[in-house]
Structure formats: C-alpha cells, structure tokens
Amino acid sequence: MSDLAERFVAHLGHLAERDRGALAVLRRSLTFAPGTHPASYPHVERFVPDGHERDALRQALYLVAGLYASHPRHQAGTTLARSFGLLMQHRDSPSIEKRFIALLSSDADGLPELLRQVVSLLSADGRSLDYVALLNDLIFWLRPWALESRDRLRQRWARDFYRTTPDEAPDAVDRSDAA
C-alpha cells in the first residue's frame, strides 16, 4: 500500500498548494464518519481501489485526508507517535500522555476523534508528521479482524512515543510557513 499512500499524500500536498476550498471540504469531513461526507468524494474516491469500497483502506484514506487538511505539514520519517512524544517532552504535560494512552486504547469507532485531537495539538505546536506512515498504519488499525496486527501496531506506536528524548524536541519542530 505504500505506493498508493505516497501518491495519495502527494495529491493532498497538491491540494494544499492549489485548492484551499478542497482542504476546507476535507476538514469538514472530519465531523462525519470516514467516507460518508459526499462533498469529499471528488478528492478521495479516485484513490480507492476496486473492491475496497467498504473496507479499512477506504476509511483510512478519508480519515487521513481530513487530518491532512486540518494540519498540512507532512514530514517523512516522523511518525505521529514520535511527533506526539516530542510534544510531550517539549511541554512536559501529563495530559498529553493520557491522550496518547486513550489513543492506543481506542477502537475503530473512537479513533477518528482522538486522532483529530492529537493532530490539532501537533498543529498548535507546529509539529509535522508522516502521513504516508499514518495511512499505512490506519489500514491495519481499522481492520476489524486484524487484532494481532493492531496489537503490534500499538506496541510500535508506544515505542515511538516513549523512546523520544528531550534533546530531540527542539530539532523536530517544523516552524516553516509552508501550508
């Protein structure tokens, strides 16, 4: 799925540069269940492969589109968990850790709202994240039958979050004006 994820995030980057209206539509889609906001279909549906109309891949595409639209700062190699861990180090806030644990504990239904909150906090601090990696991870997280894969994913996110060190924090902040 990595090639699809890379093409999709590049498409979102193009929208961020040239179509602010599309980003507004995709941001609005976060108030709906992933893939149920008809106005967002023109921007996402072309990336949904045949046979995936109702599965985790489609939901993940819509969720990442909305998240990207709310905070269009992609940085390859900086996972959401690592970026959030750096935020915790920077702010030294126990509430950030609590939010992360809630995120790790969430099911597919609660995940979109928790991710929206996490990305909002990252945005407020000017931190970027790797949307390609996030999309690839969400495909597994949203599959109802992939419990073992989801557990491994949660463990990997926990390692990324807890293995951040305070000396990483200043260098990891993206203060660019790029949208």
N, C-alpha and C positions, 0 to 999 in steps of 0.2 A: 504494500500500500504506500510505500514511501514515495514513489514517483507521483502517484496521484496526490498525495499530501503536499509535495513540493509544488506541483502545478497549481493546486488549489490556493496555497498560501501566496504564491506569486500573483495569482488572479486577485486575491484580496488586497495585496500591495498595490496593484494597478488601480483598483477601485479607490483606494485611499489617496492616491495621487491625482486621480482624474474625475472621480464621481462621488462627491460628498453626499449627494442625495441617496445613493446606494448604501453608503455607510449608515445613514440615518435609518433607512429601512431595516438594515441588518441589526442595528442596535435595538430597534423597536421589537424585532423578532424575539429578543431575549425575554419578553414578557409573555410569550406563548411557549407551549411545549415545542421542543426542537422539531422542525419540519412541518409545523402546522400553520405558519403565517404566510398566506398566499402571496403577499407583496414581495416576500424574499425569494420566491421560487425562481424568478429570472436570473438571479445572481448565484444560485447554488445548484439547481436541479441538473444543469448540464454536466456536472461532475459526479452525479450519482450513476454508477454503472448499472446496466441492465441486470435485473434480478435482485437489486438491493433497495427496492422502493420502500420497504418497511423494516429494514434492519438497523443494526447499530451503526453501520457505516454512514447511512443517510442521516441519522440523528447526530452523529459526531460532526459531520460536515456542517450542519445547520448551527450546532452549538458553537463550534469554532468560528464560524462566520460572524455570529453575533458578538462573541468575545473579542475577536479581532477588531470589529467595528467600534467597540467601546474603548479599545486601547490598541491602536495600530502600531505597535513597536515590536517587531519581530527581531530576535537575535538568535541565530542558530547556536546550539550548544548550551543554552541557558534554560534548563528545564523549568517548568512552573514551580516545582518543589524547591529547586535550588534558589531561584529568584525569591521565593517567599521566605526561605530560610535566611537569605541575606537580609531581607527586610526585617525579620525578627532580630537578627544580630544588630542591625542599624538602629532600630527603635527600642530594643530591649523591652519588648512588651509581651507579657504572658497571654494576653488576649489573642495575639497572632498565633501562638502555638495552639491555643484552644480551637481557633478556627481551622487550623491545619488538621488537627485530630478529628474534628467534625467532618471535614472534607474526606479524610481517609475512611471514616466510618459510614459515609453516605451510601445510599443505594442509587440506582439509576434515576429514580424519580426526584430525589433531593439534590443530585449532583449539579444540575444546571444553575440553581440559585446559589449554591455555595461557591461554584466556580465564578459566577458573576461577581460575588462579593470579594473573592480573592483577587481577581483581575482588577477590580476597582481600587483595591488597596495598593496593588502594584503600580497602577496608573498614577495614583496620587503621589507616589514616591518616585515616579519617573523610571521605573524598572521595566526592562524588556523581558520577553520570554520567547522560547522556541515553539511557535505554533505548529510547525511540522511534527515535532515530537509529541506535542499535546494531542494533535489529531490522531496520530498513530496509537497513543495510549488510550484515548477515549473509545476507540473502536473496540478494544478489549473490555474496558470498564462497562460499556453499555450492553455487552452481550449477556443475556440472562443465564446462559448455560455455561459460561466460561469462568466458573468460580475459582478454579486453581490459577488461571491466568490473572484474574483480578487480584487475588491474594499476592502473587508475585509482583504485580504492578504496584500495589500499595506498599509492599516492602521496599521496592526500589525508590518510590517517592519518599518514603520515610528516611532512607539512607541519604538521598539527595538533600533533604531538608535539614537533617540533624548533623550532617558532615560539613556544613558550611562553617567557615571560621570568621571571626571578626575582621581579620586582616583582608579578607576577600571583599568585604562590603563596599569600601569606597570605590574600588575599581569596577565593580559590577553595575553601578548606577549609570543608566543611559540618560544623559542630560541633553541630547540632541533635540533640535527643534523639528526634526522630521516627523511628519504625521503618520 
